[in-house]
Amino acid sequence: MRSKRVWITLAIAVVVIVALFIWKPWREAAPTPSPQAGPVASQTPSPANRYEPERAQAEAGAQQALDAEAVAVLAKTDEAQSRIAAKDKAGAIRALEEAAGKADILVGRNPAAALIPAATEVQIIDVAPADLGQVRKLRRAVELAVLTDDFPKARVALDGMRSEIRVRTYYLPLATYPAALASAAGLVERGDLTGAAEALDRARSTLAMTDVAIPLPLLAAETAVEAAEADTDAQKKLGHVEAARAALERTEALGYASRDVRKALLAEIREVERQAKGGSDIKAGLEQLQERISKAIGDLKAERKSAEA
């Protein structure tokens, strides 16, 4: 009996895989982002201008989380690299000694911590297609690429689905970075500037990195709900609700936040929209929805803190 169930399961799996390969949308070329080294901030000025206050707020929060000594270590590393490039042996040794001293302070202050936040960059990246149909094609391309273990193709497709404020934080690895500084200093003292420059490049490449994404569609939904709460005109209020629903549908299509959160927010906004079209009072529904959207955004921002813990 058990053997029969196994064979049935295997047969279903084979049918699904074959269906995916012959299904027409999978054979269509998936839209891809611009041929660049990686995702970049949108070149269209409107999204950047629209979300600049949120980007600046996220950047301020990320900067506050950095360790001042770790920031100084990287600054002195950069200075040492510049001195080495200028053949300034004495200046390079001085900068490396200062960097090593600050690294020792970090080790003494954080004996149990392996990674210390040392740098951050916050960008608005809005490269996802405006059309949800194109977004769904990208989703199918990602799913097929993962199914066939083509992870490079999956990464390319995923990069084309970004519509977010990306908070990227770099961490200093205390277990290895101080030793790398000492090694570079020794090379400089022996006159091997090329070797010292390569050693510092390798040290910089060991910085750990985390990304936290704040979805632009979720921010747009929050703004639309706020507008609906403030507007007294019934038709304009309905228009804001419809805009919020569209933004949450985009959030769902792009896969931001957990599936349960996305489904719950969509169900709520659709119910509020239904009530608004029926002439019901939607004040309570909007207030609850606003709280839930704000919490969802707050939970995503909190992921940075949990990553640093």
Number of C-alpha atoms within 10 A of each C-alpha: 5 7 8 8 10 10 11 11 11 11 11 10 12 11 10 11 14 10 12 17 12 10 11 9 14 18 11 10 10 18 17 17 18 11 8 7 6 10 16 15 18 16 12 10 9 10 16 19 11 12 16 15 11 16 21 14 12 19 20 12 14 21 18 9 18 18 16 15 19 24 20 17 25 18 16 21 24 19 18 30 23 16 20 21 14 12 15 15 19 14 17 28 22 16 22 28 18 18 27 22 15 21 23 15 13 21 16 10 10 13 10 9 14 13 19 25 24 24 23 19 14 22 20 26 24 23 21 24 19 11 9 15 11 15 21 17 18 28 21 18 24 22 17 19 18 15 13 11 11 13 14 12 16 22 14 19 25 18 19 24 25 24 27 24 26 21 22 18 25 19 22 27 20 21 13 13 20 22 14 19 26 17 16 25 26 17 18 23 14 11 13 15 24 14 15 25 20 13 19 22 15 13 20 17 9 15 20 15 15 15 16 19 23 25 24 24 21 26 22 20 28 22 17 23 25 18 17 25 19 11 14 10 10 14 13 13 21 21 17 22 27 21 18 28 24 19 22 27 21 23 23 20 17 23 15 23 19 11 11 8 16 20 14 12 22 20 14 17 23 16 14 24 24 15 15 20 12 9 11 11 12 19 14 11 16 20 13 12 22 20 11 17 20 15 13 20 17 12 13 17 18 12 15 20 12 8 12 14 9
